[in-house]
């Protein structure tokens, strides 16, 4: 009788047992040995706030508990993944493919060619060398969402690997000490609890997407669980399809699940999204006017534009922001402050608990029109106050120095009469800053600059490869009774998702 091979199941952003192709195959082919590699590069990069690291650690603890309930356990190792995997006393390594760029993509490219490594890609994405014109992405995504999630094992043998460092050891080693508040708890059980609660109140979802205060209460907040793989997008969509009772909410959530996969496909196709403008005409745009003082004011939420400031403080304090406010802050950073897009996108990625490179960087480029296929869409932050925070609930929550200012002055505090300032206990220019730039002048200057580059940008798009990278899917892109109108045929706005 031949002994079963010992198979390391290398977890990365798939911190679950259900809908896990690598674990399912390992259980069928041999003796699974679940392992997570604590990679120093991830911790030392500075690209993940401590709250995101804590969410990861909670998710790992929950995964270990889940394995223990089935008779196994999750073993931790610390170090360079290649060296760690080399040292494991196993016969094979099974791993689910991630969607990543930069260091992660280079790491995977070096490891996935090894004879002892088998990869799995049950995520609705195409990783062949075929162009999108030769691959029906929509059909692939539909097939993924319509198929049943892979069930979790009923039982597992003990993990044969020796114990390594603990989560507490890792937190002490890297000084993880989060300061953000209202951060969700990581892990499979927390993910399913949130999913069930969201489905139960799905009727509140369609009207609670754009307004930032409402969005904090009425959107799903499932994105961190998707990002770390505590819950697969497929499992979430199928649960809402089955248990949701509001047809409009079901359709809106389904669209967002498809777009989650679509943005991941964009990063699979071209990892350069995180580093440089898709359209080469816009590479280095606004570097000549990049002002570190304006960047600092934007990051601190001290620009003198209340909804921008409230949004940036919410990002820093909670690690979350609804998509319309993400869009407005990105637009403001690039068009109005006229700063180079990448430091702004990196700042968002660093602070977001749901920091997803595919969504964050693709949408920053889209909102900054670095694709050349979108219109120049410049959010007016004062109009956004009037339309999406008309009672000032969100502004007052995150900009307390304006808490007692009458609502009619919250869109432009600098125009508040001195007598009203005195009675409200706020002095504009002292307690709260004057606008750091003149909005209308900056907006027109940005439009003129993009107009000068428009012909060259269109010419660059005549290259089929650049056009394919820059264009978003034309499916799910028409105006419906349930959704917002697109900015251009086949193109979506960040705040639609």
C-alpha positions in Angstrom: 0.0 0.0 0.0 1.4 3.4 -1.0 1.3 6.1 1.7 -0.7 9.2 0.8 1.5 12.1 -0.2 1.7 15.0 2.3 0.4 18.1 0.5 1.0 21.6 1.8 -2.1 23.8 1.2 -0.5 27.3 1.0 -3.1 29.8 2.1 -2.7 33.5 1.0 -5.9 35.5 0.2 -8.1 32.4 0.4 -8.7 32.2 4.2 -11.6 29.8 4.1 -12.4 26.1 3.8 -15.5 26.4 1.7 -15.0 27.2 -2.0 -11.3 26.5 -1.8 -10.1 24.5 -4.8 -6.6 23.8 -3.5 -7.8 22.4 -0.2 -10.5 20.3 -1.9 -7.9 18.8 -4.2 -5.4 18.2 -1.4 -8.0 16.4 0.6 -8.8 14.2 -2.4 -5.2 13.5 -3.4 -3.4 13.0 -0.1 -2.8 14.3 3.4 -3.4 18.1 3.6 -1.0 20.2 5.6 -2.4 23.8 5.8 0.2 26.5 6.1 0.4 30.3 6.0 3.7 32.1 5.4 4.2 35.3 7.3 6.1 37.2 4.6 8.3 40.0 6.1 8.1 42.0 2.8 4.3 42.4 3.3 4.8 43.8 6.8 7.7 46.0 6.0 6.3 47.5 2.8 4.3 50.2 4.7 1.4 49.5 2.3 -0.9 48.0 4.9 -2.2 49.9 7.9 -2.1 48.1 11.2 -5.9 47.7 11.2 -5.6 45.7 8.0 -2.9 43.6 9.5 -5.1 43.0 12.5 -8.0 42.0 10.3 -5.7 39.5 8.5 -4.6 38.1 11.9 -8.2 37.7 13.1 -9.0 35.9 9.8 -6.0 33.6 10.3 -7.1 32.8 13.9 -10.6 32.0 12.7 -9.3 29.8 9.9 -7.1 27.9 12.4 -10.1 27.4 14.7 -12.1 26.1 11.7 -9.4 23.7 10.8 -9.2 22.5 14.5 -12.9 21.8 14.4 -12.3 19.3 11.6 -9.3 17.7 13.2 -6.5 19.6 11.6 -4.9 23.1 12.2 -3.2 26.0 10.4 0.5 26.1 10.8 2.4 29.4 10.5 5.9 29.9 9.1 7.9 33.2 8.9 10.3 34.2 6.1 10.8 34.4 2.4 8.1 32.2 0.8 10.5 30.4 -1.5 12.8 29.5 1.3 9.9 28.5 3.6 8.4 26.2 1.0 11.7 24.6 0.2 12.1 23.7 3.8 8.7 22.2 4.3 8.8 18.4 4.7 6.0 17.8 2.2 5.7 16.0 -1.2 3.6 18.6 -3.0 2.4 22.2 -2.6 -1.2 23.1 -3.7 -2.1 26.8 -3.9 -4.9 29.0 -5.2 -3.8 31.7 -7.6 -4.1 35.3 -6.3 -4.7 38.5 -8.2 -1.8 40.7 -7.4 0.9 43.0 -8.8 4.3 44.3 -7.9 6.2 42.0 -5.5 3.4 39.4 -5.2 3.3 38.8 -9.0 7.1 38.4 -9.1 7.0 36.0 -6.1 4.3 33.9 -7.7 6.0 33.8 -11.1 9.1 32.4 -9.5 7.3 29.7 -7.5 4.5 28.6 -9.8 6.9 27.0 -12.3 8.3 24.5 -9.8 7.6 20.9 -10.4 6.2 20.4 -6.8 3.7 23.3 -7.0 0.2 22.8 -8.4 -1.9 25.9 -8.8 -5.7 26.3 -9.0 -7.7 29.2 -10.4 -11.4 28.6 -9.7 -12.3 32.3 -9.6 -14.0 33.1 -12.9 -10.8 34.8 -14.3 -9.0 34.0 -17.5 -5.2 33.6 -17.2 -4.3 32.4 -20.7 -2.4 34.5 -23.2 -5.6 35.1 -25.2 -6.7 38.6 -25.7 -10.0 39.7 -24.5 -11.3 39.8 -28.1 -10.8 36.0 -28.1 -12.2 35.3 -24.7 -15.8 35.8 -23.7 -15.2 37.2 -20.2 -18.9 37.6 -19.5 -19.6 33.9 -20.3 -16.7 32.8 -18.0 -18.0 35.0 -15.2 -21.5 33.8 -15.6 -20.4 30.2 -15.5 -18.4 30.9 -12.4 -21.3 32.5 -10.6 -23.8 29.9 -11.7 -21.8 26.9 -10.5 -22.0 25.6 -7.0 -19.3 26.6 -4.5 -16.9 23.8 -3.6 -18.0 22.3 -0.2 -15.7 22.3 2.8 -14.4 19.0 4.0 -16.4 17.2 6.6 -13.2 16.1 8.5 -9.4 16.3 8.0 -6.4 14.4 9.4 -4.1 16.2 11.8 -1.6 18.6 10.3 1.7 16.8 10.2 3.8 20.0 10.2 5.4 21.2 13.4 4.0 24.3 15.0 5.6 27.6 14.1 5.1 31.2 15.4 1.7 32.3 16.6 -0.4 35.3 15.6 0.5 36.9 18.9 4.2 36.4 18.1 3.8 38.1 14.7 1.9 41.0 16.2 4.7 41.5 18.8 7.4 41.1 16.2 6.0 43.8 13.9 4.5 46.1 16.6 0.9 45.8 15.2 -1.1 48.2 17.3 -4.2 49.5 15.3 -5.8 52.9 16.1 -8.7 52.8 13.7 -12.1 52.5 15.1 -15.3 50.6 13.9 -13.2 48.1 12.0 -15.0 44.9 11.2 -13.8 41.6 12.8 -12.0 39.3 10.4 -12.8 35.7 9.8 -15.3 33.3 8.2 -18.0 33.5 11.0 -17.9 37.3 11.0 -18.2 37.3 7.2 -21.2 35.1 7.1 -22.9 37.0 10.0 -22.5 40.2 8.0 -23.7 38.6 4.8 -26.9 37.3 6.5 -27.6 40.6 8.1 -27.1 42.4 4.7 -29.5 40.0 2.9 -32.1 40.5 5.7 -32.2 44.3 5.1 -31.5 44.2 1.4 -34.4 46.6 0.7 -32.4 49.4 2.4 -29.4 48.9 0.1 -30.4 50.6 -3.2 -31.0 53.9 -1.6 -28.0 53.8 0.6 -25.0 53.6 -1.8 -24.1 57.2 -2.7 -24.7 59.2 0.5 -21.7 58.6 2.7 -23.6 58.6 6.1 -26.2 56.2 4.7 -23.6 54.0 3.1 -21.8 53.4 6.4 -25.0 51.8 7.6 -26.7 50.3 4.6 -24.0 48.8 2.3 -22.7 45.3 2.7 -19.2 46.0 4.0 -18.3 42.6 2.6 -15.3 43.8 0.7 -12.6 43.1 3.3 -13.9 39.5 3.5 -13.6 39.2 -0.2 -10.2 40.7 -0.2 -8.8 38.2 2.3 -10.9 35.4 1.0 -12.8 34.7 4.2 -15.8 34.5 1.9 -15.8 34.0 -1.9 -17.6 36.4 -4.1 -19.5 33.5 -5.6 -20.8 32.3 -2.2 -22.0 35.8 -1.3 -23.8 36.3 -4.6 -25.5 33.0 -4.6 -26.6 33.5 -1.0 -28.1 36.9 -1.8 -29.7 35.5 -4.9 -31.3 32.8 -2.8 -32.2 34.6 0.4 -32.7 38.2 -0.6 -36.3 39.4 -0.9 -35.8 42.8 -2.6 -35.4 42.3 -6.4 -33.7 45.6 -7.0 -31.2 45.0 -4.2 -30.4 41.6 -5.6 -29.7 43.0 -9.0 -27.5 45.8 -7.7 -25.5 43.4 -5.6 -25.1 41.0 -8.5 -23.7 43.8 -10.7 -21.2 44.7 -8.0 -20.1 41.0 -7.8 -19.5 40.9 -11.5 -17.5 44.2 -11.4 -15.4 42.8 -8.6 -14.4 40.0 -10.9 -14.0 42.4 -13.9 -11.5 44.6 -12.1 -9.6 41.6 -11.0 -9.5 40.5 -14.6 -8.0 43.9 -15.6 -5.1 43.5 -13.2 -4.6 39.9 -14.3 -4.3 41.2 -17.9 -1.9 44.0 -17.1 -0.2 44.5 -13.7 1.0 48.0 -14.7 -2.2 49.5 -13.3 -0.6 49.9 -9.9 2.5 51.7 -11.3 1.9 53.8 -14.4 -0.8 55.4 -16.5 -2.5 53.0 -18.9 -2.4 55.7 -21.6 1.2 56.6 -22.1 0.3 60.2 -23.0 -0.7 60.7 -19.4 2.4 59.2 -17.7 3.9 61.7 -15.3 0.8 64.0 -15.6 0.9 66.8 -13.0 4.3 65.8 -11.7 5.4 69.3 -12.6 2.7 70.8 -10.3 2.8 68.1 -7.6 2.7 70.1 -4.3 3.7 68.2 -1.1 1.9 70.8 1.0 -1.4 70.2 -0.8 -0.9 66.5 -0.6 -0.4 66.8 3.2 -3.6 68.9 3.6 -5.5 66.4 1.5 -4.3 63.4 3.6 -5.0 65.2 6.9 -8.5 66.3 5.8 -7.6 70.0 6.0 -8.3 71.3 2.5 -11.2 73.7 3.4 -13.6 71.6 1.4 -15.8 69.9 4.1 -16.9 66.8 2.3 -13.4 66.1 1.0 -12.0 66.6 4.6 -14.7 64.4 6.2 -14.0 61.7 3.7 -10.2 61.7 4.2 -10.7 61.7 8.0 -13.1 58.8 7.7 -10.6 56.9 5.7 -7.9 57.5 8.2 -10.1 56.8 11.3 -12.0 53.8 10.0 -10.3 52.4 6.9 -13.5 52.6 4.9 -15.2 55.0 2.6 -18.1 54.5 0.2 -17.3 54.6 -3.5 -18.8 57.9 -4.4 -16.6 59.6 -1.8 -13.5 57.6 -3.0 -14.3 58.9 -6.5 -14.7 62.5 -5.3 -11.4 62.5 -3.3 -9.5 60.9 -6.2 -11.0 63.5 -8.7 -10.2 66.3 -6.3 -6.6 65.1 -5.8 -5.8 64.9 -9.5 -7.9 67.5 -11.2 -8.2 70.2 -8.5 -5.0 69.9 -6.5 -3.2 68.9 -9.7 -1.0 66.3 -8.0 0.5 63.2 -9.5 -2.1 60.4 -9.0 0.1 57.6 -7.7 0.8 58.9 -4.1 -2.9 59.5 -3.7 -3.8 56.0 -4.9 -1.1 54.5 -2.6 -2.5 56.5 0.4 -5.9 55.0 -0.2 -4.5 51.5 -0.6 -2.5 51.8 2.6 -5.5 52.8 4.7 -8.3 50.8 3.3 -9.2 47.7 5.2 -10.5 46.3 2.0 -7.4 47.4 0.1 -7.8 45.7 -3.3 -5.1 46.6 -5.8 -7.3 45.7 -8.7 -10.2 48.0 -7.7 -8.2 50.8 -6.1 -5.6 51.5 -8.8 -7.9 50.8 -11.8 -10.5 53.2 -10.4 -8.0 55.9 -9.5 -6.7 55.8 -13.1 -10.3 55.9 -14.4 -11.3 58.8 -12.1 -8.2 60.7 -13.1 -8.8 60.0 -16.8 -5.4 58.3 -17.3 -7.1 55.9 -19.6 -8.1 58.5 -22.2 -11.4 56.8 -22.8 -13.4 58.5 -20.0 -14.7 62.0 -20.0 -13.0 64.6 -17.7 -15.4 64.2 -14.7 -14.5 66.6 -12.0 -16.7 66.3 -8.9 -17.7 69.6 -7.3 -17.2 68.9 -3.6 -19.6 71.7 -2.7 -22.4 70.3 -4.8 -21.7 66.8 -3.4 -22.5 68.2 0.1 -25.8 69.6 -1.1 -26.8 66.4 -2.9 -25.3 63.6 -0.7 -25.0 65.1 2.7 -27.8 67.7 2.7 -28.3 67.6 6.5 -24.5 67.6 7.2 -24.6 64.3 9.1 -21.4 63.0 7.6 -19.5 66.3 7.7 -20.4 66.9 11.3 -19.4 63.4 12.2 -15.9 63.7 10.9 -15.2 67.4 11.0 -16.3 68.3 14.5 -15.1 71.9 14.3 -18.0 72.5 11.9 -20.5 70.7 14.1 -22.4 73.8 15.2 -22.2 75.7 11.9 -25.7 76.1 10.3 -26.4 73.5 7.6 -26.8 76.1 4.8 -23.1 77.0 5.3 -21.6 73.5 5.3 -20.9 73.5 1.5 -18.9 76.7 1.7 -17.9 77.5 5.3 -15.5 80.3 4.1 -18.6 82.4 3.0 -20.2 82.1 6.5 -20.9 85.7 7.8 -18.6 86.6 10.7 -21.6 87.0 13.0 -22.7 83.5 12.3 -19.2 82.2 12.8 -19.1 83.9 16.2 -22.5 82.5 17.2 -21.4 79.0 16.0 -18.1 79.1 17.8 -16.0 78.5 14.7 -13.6 80.9 13.1 -12.9 80.0 9.5 -9.2 80.4 8.9 -8.4 79.5 12.5 -10.5 76.6 13.7 -11.1 75.4 10.1 -9.0 76.3 7.1 -9.9 78.4 4.1 -9.9 76.4 0.8 -6.4 75.5 -0.1 -7.1 76.2 -3.8 -9.6 78.1 -5.9 -11.9 75.4 -7.2 -13.3 76.9 -10.3 -9.9 78.1 -11.6 -8.3 74.8 -10.9 -11.2 72.9 -12.6 -10.9 75.0 -15.8 -7.1 74.7 -15.8 -7.4 70.9 -15.6 -10.0 70.8 -18.4 -7.7 72.9 -20.6 -4.7 70.6 -19.9 -6.7 67.5 -20.8 -8.1 69.2 -23.9 -4.5 69.9 -25.1 -3.7 66.2 -24.7 -6.9 64.8 -26.1 -5.7 64.2 -29.7 -2.5 62.5 -28.6 -4.4 60.3 -26.1 -6.9 59.2 -28.8 -3.9 58.4 -31.1 -2.3 56.3 -28.4 -5.6 54.4 -28.1 -5.3 53.3 -31.8 -2.8 50.7 -30.4 -5.1 47.7 -29.8 -3.2 46.6 -26.7 -3.5 50.0 -25.1 -7.1 50.3 -26.1 -7.8 46.9 -24.6 -6.1 47.7 -21.3 -7.9 51.1 -21.0 -11.4 50.0 -21.9 -13.8 48.5 -19.4 -16.4 45.9 -20.2 -19.4 47.0 -22.2 -21.6 44.5 -20.5 -23.7 45.6 -17.5 -23.0 49.2 -18.8 -26.4 50.5 -19.9 -28.8 52.6 -17.8 -31.5 50.6 -16.2 -34.4 51.4 -13.9 -32.2 50.1 -11.1 -28.9 51.8 -11.7 -27.1 55.0 -12.6 -26.4 56.1 -16.1 -22.9 55.5 -17.4 -20.5 58.3 -18.2 -20.0 57.1 -21.7 -21.1 54.0 -23.7 -19.9 51.0 -21.9 -18.0 52.8 -19.2 -18.9 52.8 -15.5 -18.4 55.3 -12.7 -16.5 54.4 -9.6 -19.6 55.5 -7.5 -21.8 52.9 -9.3 -20.0 50.1 -7.5 
